[in-house]
C-alpha cells in the first residue's frame, strides 16, 4: 500500500525511542472501503470494527504483546474483545529500537503509545463530526463508537475508518490523554493474548518455524571458548543416514558473532544431531584452555590481599573510621557463573537467496543481530528481513544473536533454507554467563550500632580498567551515599569465558552480597533487621545518580524504599516472627533496580539439615499504575522463584576453559515441589509506571539467605547454598 | 524402517529409523509442533505426551517402542473432557509466561487428573515434579490444576 508519512512525532521520545507514524493513502473508490484502513504504523481499523494493533517489541514471556496494545486500545477507546494483535517485523525505521531488556518497555512506551491511541480516537471523532457537519467538541467516543451528544446519533469506528483516513493527523504532543480514573482497559487483568494458542499446542515459537525446502542444522562449536576448528571427518559424517551436508565454519573471535565450528545438515534434526556422535574434530583450543573456576577463585583471593586497581567510589576516611569503630565486621562473599537456560534452546531459521536473507529468530534484540549478519555475510541492512518470533524464554540470553548469524551463514554456504537448533548441551555450554564475583567487605559500627565505615573490594572480571559485560559495580550501589566513610574499589581478572546480562543484570548478584552483609551488620549492631535498614535509609530523600554507560540513571528515592520495606514487614507478620517454631526464621532484604523498589521477606524452616522455604512476601513500588495486574503478579512471582532457583543449586563450573555442566541434571532449575507461595503486594505511588520483569528478583536471594541465618545461625556467604552447610 | 502409529486418533505411516525418538517423529515427520524439545534426556518434561493415557517423555521414547499404543499430544488433549478442563483452567488462571513448557505441563496435569480427580498438594508435587518451568509459573500451575479439579481454589479468573 502506498503510504505517506503523517506524523514523525518525537523522533527520540523517551530517551531514544523513535516513533514514526504512517497514514494510509485515502481509498480511491468505494470498492476499497471493505478493506482495512491503516490508521498509523500501529493501528489498522477494518469496516467491521475489528482493530488490529501492532506490538512492536519481542515477546519473551514478559507479556509485552498483551501489555503494549492495552495502552493504545485504552486511549483509542475500543473494547478489548475487538482488538487483534500482530507482532511487528523488526524495522527500526518505523518502530525505533525493538528489544526486550532492562524492564524499560513500560517507561519508554507508557506515554507515547497512549498518545498513538488518543490520536486515532481524535481522528475518528473528527471524521464523525465531518460526516454529520457538527462540532467535534459535541462528540464523544467510547467502545469503538462515536456519539453526537445533541442529536444522539452514533457511528462505529469501522464505518468511520475510510473517512478518517482522509483527515490530517493531530500533533501527538497536543492530543488529550484520559484521566486515569476513566481507564477501562489499563489496570484490568488481561490474560496473555497468545495463551489460547499456547495451551492448544499451536506452532508459535522459533523452534516451530518451517520453511519449504529447509534442512535442519546442528552446529558443533569448540568446547573451549574462543577455540577454532582445524579439521574434521566430514566425509564420514556426510555418509551417515539423513545427513545432507557437513562443513567447517571458520568464524571469528567475537562471541556475539560467528565463531568457529562444524555445521551438519540433515533431513530431520534428529539425523543431524545423531551424526554428531560420529563427528571427530581437531580443535585449536586457544589461550582460554588454561582458565578454570578454581583458578579464578585462587586468583581472587590473591588479589583481595593487594590494593585494588580500579576505584569505583571513595568518600570520607574509611581507615580512620574503622579504627574509631566500636565493632568491625569483615566477610568475604562470592557467587558463581550461572547460565540463562531458557527452556527453548537457541535456534534460528534463515533463508539466504540471491544476496538477501530472510530470518525467523526468537531474539530479544533483533537489530544488533541484523548488523552482525550484515557485516559477516557482506550484506546491507536492507538485504535482511527479520521476523521476531515468540521466544521460549529470554532472561537476557537472547539479547545476543550468535545463533542468528550462524543460521544465516549456514544457509548461505549450504544454499538452502536452514533451521538451526542447538541441543540443550550446546545451549548450556555456549552461553554468555552471569559472571562470577568475589566481594571482600569490611565495615565499622559505632557503640550505638550505626554504620560508620563501609568497604567493598570487589574482585571481578575485566581488562584495561573496564569491567567485563555484566560484571559491574557502580558508584551508586547501596549503601553508597548512606554511609559517610565508604570505599568501593575493584580488581579485575582477565576472562576468556563469555559473560552477559542475566535477568536483573549485576543486581541479581549484588543484591545477594550487599543485602546479606548489611544483615550481618544488623546482627552485629543487635538491631531488628528491618529497623536497622530503615535507620540506614534515613529520612525520605531523592538521590540523583550520575549518568551511566547506557544514558541517564534514575534517581534513588529512599522514601519509596522505606515504604515498601514497611509494607512487606506488615504483610509478612515480621513483628510476630519470634513466635515461629524452633528451626524457622524470617529474613528480609530490599533492592532498587530497573526503576523498581522492592522489599521481600522469606520464611524458611530448616530441620535435620533440610531446607524448606515456607513462603515469600513481596512488596513493590513500580509507580502509579499496574497496567496489567495479572501479568505483573505473574512476573513478580516468577522473578522471586527464579532467584530462589539460582540460589538453591545453580552453578556453572569452568574447567580447562570449557563449561562442565550440560543439562538439567547438573544445572538444576527450580521444580514445583520446591516452589513456595509468593504473596505479592504493589504499593501504588505517584510516579510514572515502570517495568516489572526484573526488579523483583534481586531481593529474594538475600531474603532467603538471611532467613536461613535467622533459622539456623548459619550465614550463607557463597552461592549456591551448600546443603551441607545447613546440617 | 516402516512404522504405523496412532496419534490423536489418527493412523500414520512412517518411514524412519527405529531409534528416532517419538518427539522428533511428531515434530519433524508429522508436523505436530506442540510437543517441545527442552533437554533430550527426560529431565524437563517439555516433550510430555500420553501413551495409552500415561504421561510419557517422548524425547527418550524410541519410535520402535511405541507399537500399537495410542499417542495423545497437546494438539489432541482438548478432545478429552479432562484435557479440555485443564486447558480452560490454564487460561482462566492466566498461567502462561513464555509458554514453552506449558504443553508438557498440561499433558502431565491431564494425566494426573485422569487418575486422581481430586489431587492433594503432594499428588501435584509428585505428578508435576518432572516438568520444569523456567519462568517459574509454579504458583499458578498448582492453582490451575486445583481449579480444573474443582478443589480448594478460588474461582476468580482472568478476563480474556
Interface residues (C-beta under 8 A of the other chain):
Chain A: X60 X61 X62 X63 X80 X81 X188 X189 X190 X191 X192 X194 X195 X196 X198 X199 X200 X201 X202 X203 X204 X205 X207 X208 X210 X216 X241 X242 X268 X269 X270 X274 X341 X342 X343 X344 X345 X390 X391 X392 X393 X394 X395 X421 X423 X424 X630 X631 X634 X635 X637 X638 X641 X642 X645 X663 X664 X665 X669 X670 X671 X672 X673 X675 X677 X678
Chain B: X17 X19 X20 X21 X24 X27 X28 X29 X31 X32 X33 X34 X35 X36 X37 X38 X39 X40 X41 X43 X44 X46 X73 X74 X75 X78 X87 X90 X91 X94 X95 X96 X97 X98 X99 X100 X101 X102 X103 X106 X124 X125 X128 X129 X131 X132 X133 X134 X135 X136 X137 X138 X139 X140 X141 X142 X158 X159 X160
